[in-house]
Amino acid sequence: MFNMFNMNPTGLMDVMSKTTEKLIKGYETLQHINEVEVATTPKELVWQNDLVKLYHYKRETPATVKIPVLVSFAIMNRHDVLDLQPDRSLMKKLLDEGLDIYIMDWGYPKKQHRYLTMEDYILGFMNDAVDFVRKSTKSEKIHKMGICQGGTFSTIYASIFPEKLKSLTVYVAPFDFSGNECMLYQWTKDLDIDAMVDANGGIIPATMIDSGFGMLKPSANISKYIGVMDSLGDEAKLLNFLRMEKWKADMPDQAGEMFRKYIKDLWQANKLIKGEFELGPHKVNLKNATMPFLNVFATDDNIIPNSSTTPVMKVIGSKDKQEYAFPGGHIGVFVGARSQKELAPNVAKWIAERS
């Protein structure tokens, strides 16, 4: 391990000199970067309900898979990470594989949205988006794809409205919240969510959630800045770093009532996997989700452990159900180079075969 205090004066001066050179190169590189762009794959706004929007990705050629795919990312983050840059874009790759893609934008909740509930998000916004895609494409059923929290919400939706979905694909989605092997699962069980929501006027600040995720692996914030020092002279590598940082900084606040039920019923009471979860008038039974089901999980996920993801396979009602264990971490499953080369084409093929 590097220790500057054990170095002789000559060695220390050499390190400082090299560091200064890197910083100068970084400054010069930044002079050529006018703007850091993310989510550049062309798409158009086709539907909006208050803060929630629905986009349709544009295609240069007709889709080879005619039944459309509706994607829902986690509400706690922006979906832009699915289209981070042209060579690491899950959305672009799925388009290249012939799919017709729509994506939900959950927006940025403000004070007036503090009373939005899980019912509003799933039975309202998500259901309205599904119906819009079904109607506009004249498809009785569509393919649904959900990622992380969006995968959990999509599975709940699929259990209530199975007749509207042709298939369901989820990435790194939590279902069983009983474990304690991840710090996130330990902390959340003791969280006084009522105090959090009420003390913050019904809106959970993004900074609070971001701080919690940052504490899962505190050393990462240090190591990433040390690591980027070697990329300061390389514009392409520096842009890769800046795009990810821009996405991470663009975290929305959360509607308090939605977050309250999400934490209490799922993370603390673990009602979904037990078959005890209720959403509005619906008793959610995962056995009612009978459409083909693909469960993608990351083998080295330090945010959503495999023990939280894989138990859904025992309770989901689908006869056609598959697991896909992808080597890597939580974010790498949709932005990594291997994901673009291997995972996305296999997912597109799985969907195409069920169209």
RAMO-V319105 format. One record per pair of residues at least 12 apart in sequence whose C-alpha atoms are under 10 Angstrom apart, sorted by the first residue. I is the first residue (numbers start at 1). J is the second residue. If there is no record, write none. Layout:
# RAMO-V319105
i/j
I/J
I/J
This chain:
# RAMO-V319105
i/j
19/229
19/230
21/232
21/233
22/228
22/229
22/230
22/231
22/232
22/233
23/229
23/230
23/232
23/233
24/232
24/233
25/229
25/230
25/231
25/232
25/233
25/234
25/235
26/228
26/229
26/230
26/231
26/232
26/233
26/234
26/235
26/238
27/232
27/233
28/232
28/233
28/235
29/231
29/232
29/233
29/234
29/235
29/236
29/238
29/239
30/232
30/233
30/234
30/235
30/238
30/239
32/235
33/235
33/238
33/239
35/239
35/242
35/243
36/239
36/240
36/242
36/243
36/244
36/245
36/246
37/84
37/85
37/239
37/242
37/243
37/246
37/247
38/80
38/81
38/82
38/83
38/84
38/85
38/86
38/89
38/240
38/242
38/243
38/244
38/246
38/247
39/79
39/80
39/81
39/82
39/83
39/84
39/85
39/86
39/89
39/91
39/92
39/243
39/247
40/80
40/83
40/84
40/85
40/86
40/89
40/92
41/57
41/58
41/59
41/83
41/84
41/85
41/86
41/89
41/91
41/92
41/95
42/55
42/56
42/57
42/58
42/59
42/92
43/55
43/56
43/57
43/58
43/59
43/101
43/102
43/103
44/56
44/57
44/58
44/102
45/57
45/102
45/103
45/104
45/105
46/102
46/129
46/132
46/133
46/136
47/104
47/128
47/129
47/132
47/133
48/104
48/105
48/125
48/128
48/129
49/106
49/124
49/125
49/128
49/129
50/106
50/107
50/109
50/113
50/125
51/105
51/106
51/107
51/108
51/109
51/110
51/113
51/125
52/104
52/105
52/106
52/107
52/108
52/109
52/121
52/125
52/126
52/129
53/103
53/104
53/105
53/106
53/107
53/125
53/129
54/70
54/71
54/72
54/102
54/103
54/104
54/105
54/106
54/125
54/126
54/129
54/130
54/132
54/133
55/70
55/71
55/101
55/102
55/103
55/104
55/105
55/129
56/68
56/69
56/70
56/100
56/101
56/102
56/103
56/104
56/133
57/91
57/92
57/95
57/99
57/100
57/101
57/102
57/103
58/92
58/95
58/100
58/101
58/102
59/92
59/95
59/96
59/98
59/99
59/100
59/101
60/95
60/96
61/95
61/96
61/98
62/98
62/99
62/100
63/95
63/96
63/97
63/98
63/99
63/100
63/101
64/95
64/96
64/97
64/98
64/99
64/100
64/352
65/95
65/97
65/98
65/99
65/100
65/348
65/349
65/351
65/352
65/353
65/354
65/355
66/98
66/99
66/100
66/137
66/139
66/142
66/352
66/355
67/99
67/100
67/101
67/133
67/134
67/137
67/138
67/139
67/140
67/141
67/142
67/143
67/166
67/351
67/352
67/354
67/355
68/99
68/100
68/101
68/102
68/133
68/134
68/137
68/139
68/141
68/142
68/143
68/144
68/166
68/355
69/94
69/99
69/100
69/101
69/102
69/103
69/130
69/133
69/141
69/142
69/143
69/144
69/145
69/165
69/166
69/167
69/168
69/169
69/351
70/100
70/101
70/102
70/103
70/104
70/126
70/129
70/130
70/133
70/134
70/142
70/143
70/144
70/145
70/146
70/165
70/168
71/91
71/101
71/102
71/103
71/104
71/105
71/130
71/143
71/144
71/145
71/146
71/147
71/150
71/151
71/154
71/169
71/170
72/102
72/103
72/104
72/105
72/106
72/126
72/144
72/145
72/146
72/147
72/148
72/149
72/150
72/151
72/152
72/153
72/154
72/170
73/103
73/104
73/105
73/106
73/145
73/146
73/147
73/148
73/149
73/150
73/151
73/152
73/153
73/154
73/170
73/171
74/104
74/105
74/106
74/146
74/147
74/148
74/149
74/150
74/151
74/152
74/153
74/173
75/104
75/105
75/106
75/107
75/108
75/121
75/147
75/148
75/149
75/150
75/153
75/251
75/252
75/253
75/254
75/255
75/259
76/106
76/108
76/148
76/149
76/150
76/206
76/209
76/210
76/251
76/252
76/253
76/254
76/255
76/259
77/106
77/107
77/108
77/148
77/149
77/206
77/210
77/247
77/248
77/249
77/250
77/251
77/252
77/253
77/254
78/104
78/105
78/106
78/107
78/108
78/247
78/248
78/249
78/250
78/251
78/252
79/103
79/104
79/105
79/106
79/107
79/147
79/247
80/105
80/243
80/244
80/246
80/247
80/248
80/250
81/243
81/244
81/246
81/247
81/248
81/331
81/334
81/335
82/147
82/331
82/334
82/335
83/334
83/335
84/240
84/243
84/244
84/246
84/247
84/334
84/335
85/239
85/240
85/243
85/244
85/335
87/335
87/336
87/337
87/340
88/240
88/332
88/334
88/335
88/336
88/337
88/338
88/339
88/340
88/341
89/334
89/335
89/336
89/337
89/339
89/340
89/344
90/333
90/334
90/335
90/336
90/339
90/340
90/343
90/344
90/345
91/103
91/334
91/340
91/344
92/340
92/344
93/339
93/340
93/341
93/343
93/344
93/345
93/348
94/340
94/344
94/345
94/346
94/347
94/348
94/349
95/344
95/348
96/344
96/345
96/348
97/344
97/345
97/346
97/347
97/348
97/349
97/352
98/345
98/348
98/349
98/352
99/348
99/349
99/351
99/352
100/143
101/143
101/144
101/145
102/129
102/130
102/133
102/144
102/145
103/129
103/145
103/146
104/125
104/126
104/129
104/130
104/150
106/121
106/125
106/126
106/252
107/252
107/253
107/254
108/206
108/250
108/251
108/252
108/253
108/254
108/255
109/203
109/204
109/205
109/252
109/253
109/254
109/255
109/256
110/202
110/203
110/252
110/253
110/254
110/255
111/201
111/202
111/203
111/253
111/254
111/255
111/256
112/202
112/203
112/255
113/202
113/203
113/254
113/255
113/256
113/257
113/258
114/197
114/201
114/202
114/203
114/204
114/253
114/254
114/255
114/256
114/257
114/258
114/259
115/202
115/203
115/255
115/256
115/257
115/258
116/202
116/254
116/255
116/256
116/257
116/258
116/259
117/255
117/256
117/257
117/258
117/259
117/260
117/261
117/262
117/279
117/280
118/153
118/255
118/257
118/258
118/259
118/260
118/261
118/262
118/279
118/280
119/257
119/258
119/261
119/278
119/279
119/280
119/281
119/282
120/258
120/279
120/280
121/153
121/258
122/150
122/153
122/154
122/156
122/157
122/160
122/279
123/156
123/157
123/160
123/161
123/279
123/280
123/282
126/153
126/154
126/157
127/154
127/157
127/161
127/164
130/142
130/143
130/144
130/164
130/165
131/164
134/164
134/165
139/164
139/165
139/166
140/163
140/164
140/165
140/166
141/162
141/163
141/164
141/165
141/166
141/167
141/355
142/163
142/164
142/165
142/166
142/167
142/168
142/355
143/164
143/165
143/166
143/167
143/168
143/169
143/291
143/292
143/351
143/352
143/354
143/355
144/157
144/158
144/164
144/165
144/166
144/167
144/168
144/169
144/170
144/293
144/351
145/167
145/168
145/169
145/170
145/171
145/293
145/294
145/351
146/168
146/169
146/170
146/171
146/172
146/173
146/295
147/169
147/170
147/171
147/172
147/173
147/174
147/296
147/334
148/170
148/171
148/172
148/173
148/174
148/175
148/297
148/303
148/304
148/309
148/330
148/331
149/170
149/171
149/172
149/173
149/174
149/175
149/262
149/304
150/170
150/171
150/172
150/173
150/174
151/168
151/169
151/170
151/171
151/172
151/173
151/174
151/175
151/295
152/170
152/171
152/172
152/173
152/174
152/175
152/266
152/272
152/309
153/170
153/173
153/174
153/175
153/262
154/168
154/169
154/170
154/173
155/168
155/169
155/170
155/173
155/175
155/284
155/286
155/289
155/293
155/312
155/316
156/175
156/272
156/277
156/278
156/279
156/284
156/285
156/286
156/288
156/289
157/279
157/284
157/286
157/289
158/284
158/285
158/286
158/287
158/288
158/289
158/290
158/291
159/282
159/283
159/284
159/285
159/286
159/287
159/288
159/289
159/290
159/291
159/316
159/317
160/279
160/282
160/283
160/284
160/285
160/286
160/288
160/289
161/288
161/289
162/288
162/289
162/290
162/291
163/288
163/289
163/290
163/291
164/291
165/289
165/290
165/291
165/292
166/290
166/291
166/292
166/293
166/351
166/354
166/355
167/289
167/290
167/291
167/292
167/293
167/294
167/318
167/320
167/321
167/350
167/351
167/354
167/355
168/289
168/290
168/291
168/292
168/293
168/294
168/295
168/318
168/321
168/351
169/292
169/293
169/294
169/295
169/296
169/321
169/322
169/323
169/347
169/350
169/351
170/293
170/294
170/295
170/296
170/297
170/309
170/323
171/294
171/295
171/296
171/297
171/298
171/309
171/324
171/326
171/330
171/333
171/334
172/295
172/296
172/297
172/298
172/299
172/301
172/303
172/304
172/305
172/306
172/308
172/309
172/310
172/325
172/326
172/329
172/330
172/331
172/333
172/334
173/295
173/296
173/297
173/298
173/304
173/305
173/306
173/308
173/309
173/310
173/312
173/330
174/266
174/267
174/273
174/297
174/303
174/304
174/305
174/306
174/307
174/308
174/309
174/310
174/311
174/312
175/266
175/267
175/270
175/271
175/272
175/273
175/274
175/304
175/306
175/307
175/308
175/309
175/310
175/311
175/312
175/313
176/266
176/267
176/270
176/271
176/272
176/273
176/274
176/304
176/305
176/306
176/307
176/308
176/309
176/310
176/311
176/312
177/189
177/266
177/267
177/268
177/269
177/270
177/271
177/272
177/273
177/304
177/305
177/307
177/308
177/309
178/266
178/267
178/268
178/269
178/270
178/271
178/273
178/307
178/308
179/267
179/305
179/307
179/308
180/305
180/307
180/308
181/302
181/304
181/305
181/307
181/308
182/216
182/301
182/302
182/303
182/304
182/305
183/212
183/213
183/215
183/216
183/217
183/302
183/303
184/212
184/213
184/215
184/216
184/267
184/302
184/303
184/304
184/305
185/267
185/268
185/303
185/304
185/305
185/308
186/267
186/268
187/212
188/212
188/263
188/264
188/267
188/268
189/263
189/264
189/267
189/268
189/269
190/268
191/263
191/264
191/267
191/268
192/260
192/263
192/264
193/256
193/259
193/260
193/261
193/262
193/263
193/264
194/256
194/257
194/259
194/260
194/261
194/263
194/264
195/260
196/208
196/256
196/259
196/260
197/254
197/255
197/256
197/257
197/259
197/260
198/256
198/257
198/260
200/256
201/256
202/254
202/255
202/256
202/257
202/258
202/259
202/260
203/253
203/254
203/255
203/256
203/257
203/258
203/259
204/252
204/253
204/254
204/255
204/256
204/257
204/259
204/260
205/251
205/252
205/253
205/254
205/255
205/256
206/249
206/250
206/251
206/252
206/253
206/254
207/249
207/251
207/252
207/253
208/253
209/251
209/252
209/253
209/254
210/248
210/249
210/251
210/252
213/303
216/302
216/303
217/302
217/303
224/241
225/241
228/241
228/242
244/335
261/279
265/277
265/278
271/284
272/284
272/285
272/286
272/312
273/285
273/286
273/308
273/311
273/312
273/314
273/315
273/316
274/286
274/315
275/287
275/315
285/315
285/316
285/317
286/312
286/313
286/314
286/315
286/316
286/317
286/318
287/312
287/314
287/315
287/316
287/317
287/318
288/315
288/316
288/317
288/318
289/315
289/316
289/317
289/318
289/319
290/316
290/317
290/318
290/319
290/320
290/321
291/316
291/317
291/318
291/319
291/320
291/321
291/354
292/316
292/317
292/318
292/319
292/320
292/321
292/322
292/350
292/351
292/354
293/313
293/316
293/317
293/318
293/319
293/320
293/321
293/322
293/323
293/350
293/351
294/313
294/318
294/320
294/321
294/322
294/323
294/324
294/347
294/350
294/351
295/309
295/310
295/312
295/313
295/321
295/322
295/323
295/324
295/325
296/309
296/310
296/322
296/323
296/324
296/325
296/326
296/333
296/343
296/347
297/309
297/310
297/323
297/324
297/325
297/326
297/327
297/328
297/329
297/330
297/333
298/324
298/325
298/326
298/327
298/328
298/329
298/330
298/331
298/332
298/333
298/334
299/324
299/325
299/326
299/327
299/328
299/329
299/330
299/333
300/325
300/326
300/327
300/328
300/329
300/330
300/332
300/333
301/326
301/327
301/328
301/329
301/330
301/331
301/332
301/333
302/328
302/329
302/330
302/331
303/329
303/330
303/331
304/329
304/330
305/329
305/330
306/325
309/323
310/323
310/324
310/325
320/354
322/350
324/343
324/346
324/347
325/343
326/338
326/339
326/342
326/343
327/339
